[in-house]
Amino acid sequence: MINLKRLNGDPFILNAVLIEQVQSLPDTTISLTNGKIIVVKDEASEVTRMITDYYQLIGLQQVHRKAGEENE
């Protein structure tokens, strides 16, 4: 889970596993796997860092890395 802020400044928590895409349009826009789109105040680079940190915390990054090695 990552902590983000809506454009109005209200904080909320998002399950980072549901994130499909992060864009700067110029506001940071997050597309989810369920088709929903969320616009946040946080910079895209900060959102990406939070996602990476969360993946490391739950061990998901290691799963992706090992799967990539097996496919080579």
Summary of the structure (lengths in Angstrom):
residues: 72
radius of gyration: 13.3
end to end distance: 30.6
largest distance: 45.3
contacts: 174
relative contact order: 0.18
helix: 42%
strand: 33%
